[in-house]
Amino acid sequence: MRYSIRIRMNTLAVEIRIPVALNVLLTDDTLSVDLSDGRSISVPIAWYPRLLHSTEQERNNCRFIGKGQGIHWEDIDEDISIEGLLAGKPSGESQESFKNWLANRSEKAS
């Protein structure tokens, strides 16, 4: 005897809306962002080596990009997305790229 089982799965499409950034606060060890849905998220600044090695003035020179979908630091060429923060993703920059950036930074300071 042969049995055939047919399984039907219903799918439910859920639209996930990523909140936008409203405010950014940086301390010596934390990046905190207030979001449009009322949440605040804080992550270690060590997740973003360029921020970690930047000056207070450079850290304060940021702006929202994509209508609050991300944050850009002009002086250190760093972009962080709100989606990435919520997903718990640290910087994706390679070690080699960061070392080159740090070396160029040292040369400019000389």
Residue pairs with C-beta under 8 A, 6 or more apart in sequence:
18 69
18 82
18 83
18 86
19 35
19 36
19 37
19 39
19 82
20 35
20 36
20 64
20 67
20 68
20 69
20 82
21 33
21 34
21 35
21 36
21 64
21 68
21 69
21 70
21 71
21 82
22 34
22 35
22 36
22 68
23 33
23 34
24 31
24 32
24 33
24 34
24 62
24 71
25 31
25 32
25 33
25 34
26 32
26 45
26 51
26 59
26 60
27 45
28 45
29 44
29 45
29 46
30 42
30 43
30 44
30 45
31 42
31 43
31 44
31 45
31 47
31 48
31 51
31 80
31 85
32 40
32 41
32 42
33 40
33 41
33 42
33 71
33 82
33 85
34 40
35 41
35 82
36 68
41 85
41 86
43 85
43 88
43 90
45 51
45 52
46 52
47 90
47 91
48 78
48 80
48 90
48 91
49 91
49 93
49 98
50 73
50 76
50 77
50 78
50 91
50 93
50 98
50 101
51 59
51 73
51 76
51 78
53 102
53 105
54 73
54 75
54 76
57 75
58 73
58 75
58 76
59 73
61 73
61 74
61 75
62 71
62 72
62 73
62 74
63 71
63 72
63 74
64 70
64 71
64 72
65 71
65 72
65 79
68 82
69 81
69 82
69 83
70 79
70 80
70 81
70 82
71 79
71 80
71 82
72 78
72 79
73 79
77 101
93 101
